[in-house]
């Protein structure tokens, strides 16, 4: 289990710290309460994801975005999310 990491079901989490492997209990987030700011940011990220996926799914708009943002295809999603957040900041 030297290079193992991840989870087994929703019971055990396998973590790496340095050269040691740790097993821990799966975290319980059922009692977590998000602040208003966190909820707003989660909603914005959901909108940004929808925006970026919509552009990437259409070949013509994807190619136009690649030229407009001057990025490679593997960095397009991140650039589109950044662009979305910049537009949201400018409108506020």
Backbone bond lengths (Angstrom), bond angles and torsions (degrees), N, CA, C in turn:
res aa  C-N    CA-C-N  psi(-1)  N-CA   C-N-CA  omega(-1)  CA-C   N-CA-C  phi
1 X - - - 1.449 - - 1.531 111.38 -
2 X 1.292 117.24 20.03 1.457 120.41 -174.03 1.529 112.82 -61.68
3 X 1.327 118.69 -41.15 1.466 121.22 -177.67 1.518 112.66 -106.07
4 X 1.315 117.94 12.67 1.460 121.29 -177.53 1.518 110.96 -78.21
5 X 1.325 115.89 145.07 1.462 122.25 172.25 1.515 107.68 -157.77
6 X 1.317 115.90 158.95 1.461 119.85 179.98 1.510 110.54 125.73
7 X 1.319 115.31 -149.30 1.455 119.43 -178.29 1.512 110.68 -137.65
8 X 1.296 114.94 157.65 1.458 122.04 175.27 1.520 105.66 -118.17
9 X 1.326 115.29 106.59 1.456 119.69 -175.70 1.515 109.83 58.81
10 X 1.311 115.83 -140.83 1.469 120.25 174.22 1.517 108.58 -118.73
11 X 1.328 114.97 39.20 1.461 120.74 -178.36 1.521 112.53 -116.98
12 X 1.341 116.79 -46.78 1.462 121.36 -171.36 1.529 110.23 -127.87
13 X 1.338 115.78 140.59 1.457 122.49 174.70 1.518 107.90 -117.77
14 X 1.330 116.39 132.81 1.462 121.95 179.05 1.529 107.34 -105.64
15 X 1.341 116.67 122.18 1.466 122.14 -176.64 1.517 110.49 -121.97
16 X 1.321 115.42 154.19 1.459 122.59 175.54 1.523 108.92 -114.84
17 X 1.299 117.94 129.64 1.463 124.22 172.73 1.522 106.98 -131.72
18 X 1.329 114.45 105.48 1.468 118.00 -175.25 1.514 109.54 65.73
19 X 1.362 117.75 -126.18 1.470 119.57 177.36 1.523 111.50 -101.62
20 X 1.311 117.91 15.78 1.458 120.76 -179.49 1.523 110.79 -107.61
21 X 1.318 115.58 146.65 1.459 122.59 177.29 1.527 108.18 -109.73
22 X 1.330 115.88 132.08 1.451 121.83 -179.51 1.508 110.32 -120.65
23 X 1.322 115.74 142.06 1.452 122.20 171.37 1.514 107.05 -106.99
24 X 1.320 117.08 135.15 1.459 120.10 178.22 1.517 109.75 -141.50
25 X 1.312 114.61 167.76 1.446 121.10 179.91 1.528 109.16 -74.70
26 X 1.321 117.05 145.82 1.463 122.26 176.42 1.525 108.37 -63.37
27 X 1.331 118.68 134.09 1.462 120.35 -176.21 1.530 112.59 -67.32
28 X 1.331 115.87 145.03 1.454 122.43 178.87 1.528 108.92 -106.87
29 X 1.324 116.36 108.69 1.454 121.63 -178.84 1.530 112.36 -102.38
30 X 1.307 117.59 14.18 1.461 120.63 -174.75 1.528 112.86 -65.46
31 X 1.314 118.50 -27.03 1.463 121.51 -178.32 1.529 112.14 -100.80
32 X 1.316 116.80 8.92 1.460 120.86 -178.75 1.533 109.75 -72.41
33 X 1.314 116.12 134.78 1.454 121.85 177.29 1.519 107.10 -119.27
34 X 1.332 116.23 119.32 1.452 121.03 179.84 1.520 110.24 -85.05
35 X 1.326 116.03 145.26 1.457 120.52 176.78 1.527 109.01 -75.48
36 X 1.307 115.51 167.61 1.469 121.13 178.93 1.527 110.48 -60.39
37 X 1.327 116.17 -39.27 1.466 121.05 179.74 1.535 111.05 -65.27
38 X 1.342 117.31 -40.60 1.464 121.05 178.63 1.526 110.97 -66.04
39 X 1.328 116.84 -41.24 1.465 120.55 178.41 1.526 110.94 -63.06
40 X 1.331 115.83 -41.32 1.466 120.69 179.05 1.529 110.60 -64.34
41 X 1.341 116.66 -42.64 1.455 120.44 179.99 1.539 111.10 -66.93
42 X 1.335 117.60 -38.58 1.467 120.93 177.01 1.525 110.71 -62.04
43 X 1.334 116.12 -40.01 1.465 120.45 179.10 1.527 110.50 -65.98
44 X 1.332 116.68 -42.69 1.467 120.60 178.24 1.529 111.24 -62.65
45 X 1.334 116.65 -41.06 1.460 119.87 179.82 1.525 110.48 -65.36
46 X 1.324 117.30 -36.84 1.458 120.89 176.54 1.526 110.58 -63.05
47 X 1.337 116.27 -42.12 1.465 120.63 177.28 1.531 111.05 -65.56
48 X 1.327 116.89 -40.57 1.465 121.24 179.31 1.525 110.55 -63.95
49 X 1.321 116.61 -40.28 1.457 121.19 178.23 1.526 110.31 -63.42
50 X 1.327 117.02 -44.20 1.468 121.74 178.92 1.528 110.07 -62.10
51 X 1.334 117.02 -42.71 1.462 122.88 178.41 1.532 111.14 -60.56
52 X 1.340 116.24 -50.14 1.465 121.06 -177.31 1.524 111.42 -65.79
53 X 1.336 117.22 -45.09 1.470 120.65 179.85 1.519 111.30 -63.07
54 X 1.329 116.86 -36.66 1.465 120.39 178.62 1.515 111.99 -63.43
55 X 1.321 116.55 -41.37 1.467 120.16 179.37 1.523 110.65 -70.72
56 X 1.311 117.48 -42.42 1.464 121.20 -178.08 1.522 111.63 -66.35
57 X 1.329 118.13 -31.94 1.467 120.82 -176.29 1.526 112.94 -71.28
58 X 1.328 117.98 -25.38 1.464 121.36 179.76 1.527 109.42 -99.41
59 X 1.314 116.53 122.80 1.465 121.49 -173.39 1.527 112.84 -61.08
60 X 1.323 117.63 -42.62 1.465 120.49 -177.76 1.527 111.74 -66.31
61 X 1.333 116.99 -46.15 1.465 119.00 179.88 1.523 111.52 -70.19
62 X 1.342 116.81 -31.73 1.470 120.36 177.11 1.522 109.81 -63.25
63 X 1.334 117.15 -46.95 1.463 120.36 -179.51 1.525 111.42 -64.16
64 X 1.339 116.72 -38.65 1.472 120.14 177.70 1.529 110.47 -64.99
65 X 1.325 116.93 -39.28 1.463 120.66 179.00 1.528 111.13 -67.29
66 X 1.323 116.93 -37.25 1.468 120.11 177.54 1.524 110.71 -60.69
67 X 1.324 116.17 -42.11 1.466 119.93 178.97 1.530 110.97 -70.89
68 X 1.331 116.66 -43.77 1.463 121.30 -177.22 1.528 111.69 -62.93
69 X 1.327 116.83 -42.42 1.457 121.06 -176.31 1.527 113.03 -90.33
70 X 1.336 116.63 -12.06 1.457 122.63 178.62 1.534 111.48 55.16
71 X 1.330 115.86 53.01 1.460 122.26 178.80 1.519 109.10 -129.40
72 X 1.329 115.26 163.98 1.450 119.69 174.81 1.524 108.79 -80.42
73 X 1.306 116.56 166.18 1.459 120.62 -174.35 1.530 112.48 -64.30
74 X 1.324 117.09 -33.40 1.459 119.06 -178.42 1.530 112.75 -73.49
75 X 1.335 118.67 -10.94 1.467 121.78 178.56 1.528 112.04 -110.84
76 X 1.323 116.47 7.82 1.455 120.52 -175.42 1.519 112.25 -67.17
77 X 1.316 118.17 -45.36 1.467 121.07 -177.57 1.525 110.96 -57.27
78 X 1.332 116.87 -49.07 1.463 121.38 -179.05 1.526 110.95 -62.40
79 X 1.314 116.44 -39.70 1.465 120.41 179.99 1.527 111.29 -67.41
80 X 1.326 116.78 -37.19 1.461 120.20 178.17 1.528 111.33 -68.09
81 X 1.314 117.02 -39.05 1.465 120.38 177.00 1.527 109.41 -64.53
82 X 1.311 117.26 -43.71 1.463 121.60 177.85 1.532 110.08 -60.19
83 X 1.336 116.35 -44.23 1.458 121.08 178.96 1.535 110.80 -61.08
84 X 1.327 116.77 -42.49 1.462 121.21 179.08 1.525 110.78 -60.67
85 X 1.320 117.16 -46.86 1.458 120.49 -179.65 1.527 111.54 -65.51
86 X 1.323 117.09 -35.19 1.463 120.62 177.83 1.528 110.11 -65.66
87 X 1.329 116.72 -42.40 1.468 120.60 178.14 1.528 110.64 -64.51
88 X 1.336 117.23 -39.12 1.467 120.75 178.66 1.531 110.10 -64.69
89 X 1.326 117.08 -39.61 1.463 120.89 179.67 1.524 110.76 -67.03
90 X 1.335 116.87 -39.00 1.452 120.76 -178.92 1.529 111.93 -68.12
91 X 1.329 117.63 -32.39 1.459 120.36 -179.02 1.520 112.59 -78.77
92 X 1.322 117.46 -19.01 1.483 120.42 -179.42 1.494 112.03 -86.39
